[in-house]
Amino acid sequence: AVLVKEGDTVVYTTACYDSAVVGDGSFAPLMVVYSERMSAAGRTASGFIKRDGRNKDPDVLVSRLVDRPIRPMIQAGWSHDTQVLAWVMSFSGERSSDALSITAAGAALAVSEI
């Protein structure tokens, strides 16, 4: 896990994998979840579904942006469920957190056993 900061924007990213083998190794089972919490910008929505429910479309698109550059870094034949989580803990509004999340994901994978 890494905590990456640029200005007042802070992204917490973790990388982990399951020890059980799934599949034949022809496709890397990688899941990336990017989440911008409303509380990172100082707002809080009422109700669970609004606050922590489904992923929003922009979050899904950023998850895909994070997935594309890190997928080729996984060695051929890797067949363990792998998960990368990126949470925006604080957002300044001055800089985009997308590129910071991509960098944080690479750093989290570099310091992990994956």
C-alpha positions in Angstrom: 0.0 0.0 0.0 1.2 3.5 -0.8 0.0 7.0 0.1 0.8 9.4 -2.7 0.4 13.2 -2.3 0.6 16.0 -4.8 -0.2 19.4 -3.4 -3.4 18.8 -1.3 -4.5 15.8 -3.4 -3.9 12.5 -1.6 -4.5 9.0 -3.1 -4.2 5.9 -1.0 -3.6 2.8 -3.2 -3.3 -0.9 -2.2 -2.4 -4.0 -4.3 -3.1 -7.5 -3.2 -3.6 -11.0 -4.7 -5.2 -14.3 -3.7 -2.9 -17.2 -3.2 -5.4 -19.6 -5.0 -4.7 -20.1 -8.7 -7.6 -19.4 -11.1 -7.6 -20.0 -14.8 -4.8 -21.3 -17.0 -2.7 -18.1 -17.0 -3.7 -17.0 -20.5 -5.4 -13.8 -19.0 -4.3 -11.8 -16.0 -7.3 -11.6 -13.6 -6.8 -8.0 -12.6 -9.4 -5.8 -11.0 -8.8 -2.1 -10.5 -11.2 0.0 -8.4 -10.9 3.8 -8.3 -13.1 5.7 -6.0 -13.5 9.4 -5.3 -15.2 9.8 -2.0 -17.4 12.9 -1.8 -15.9 13.4 1.7 -12.5 14.0 0.0 -13.9 17.3 -1.4 -15.6 18.2 1.9 -19.1 17.1 1.0 -21.2 14.3 2.5 -24.3 12.8 0.9 -27.1 11.4 2.9 -28.1 7.7 2.5 -25.9 4.7 1.9 -26.6 4.3 -1.8 -25.7 7.9 -2.5 -22.6 7.8 -0.3 -21.0 4.4 -0.8 -23.2 2.6 -3.2 -22.5 2.0 -6.9 -19.4 3.2 -8.8 -20.0 6.3 -10.8 -19.3 6.3 -14.5 -16.3 8.7 -14.2 -14.8 6.4 -11.5 -15.2 3.4 -13.8 -13.4 5.3 -16.6 -10.5 6.2 -14.4 -10.3 2.6 -13.2 -9.8 1.6 -16.9 -7.2 4.4 -17.2 -5.3 2.9 -14.3 -5.7 -0.7 -15.6 -4.3 -0.2 -19.1 -0.7 0.8 -18.2 -0.3 -1.7 -15.4 -1.7 -4.8 -17.1 1.4 -5.3 -19.3 3.6 -5.2 -16.2 2.1 -8.4 -14.8 4.3 -11.3 -15.8 3.0 -13.8 -18.4 1.2 -16.8 -16.9 0.1 -15.0 -13.8 -3.1 -16.6 -12.7 -3.9 -15.2 -9.2 -6.9 -12.9 -8.6 -5.2 -9.5 -8.3 -6.9 -6.3 -7.0 -5.7 -2.7 -7.0 -7.7 -0.2 -5.0 -7.2 3.5 -5.3 -9.1 5.9 -3.0 -8.9 9.6 -3.2 -8.6 10.7 0.4 -8.2 14.4 -0.2 -8.9 16.4 -3.3 -7.6 20.0 -3.8 -9.6 20.7 -7.0 -6.4 22.2 -8.6 -5.0 19.0 -10.0 -6.5 15.9 -11.5 -6.2 12.7 -9.4 -6.2 10.4 -12.5 -2.5 10.5 -13.3 -1.7 10.4 -9.6 -3.7 7.2 -9.3 -1.9 5.6 -12.2 1.5 6.4 -10.5 0.2 5.2 -7.2 -1.0 1.9 -8.7 2.5 1.3 -10.2 4.2 2.1 -6.9 1.8 -0.2 -4.9 2.5 -3.1 -7.3 6.3 -2.4 -7.1 6.3 -2.6 -3.3 4.0 -5.7 -3.2 4.8 -9.3 -3.8 3.0 -9.3 -7.1 
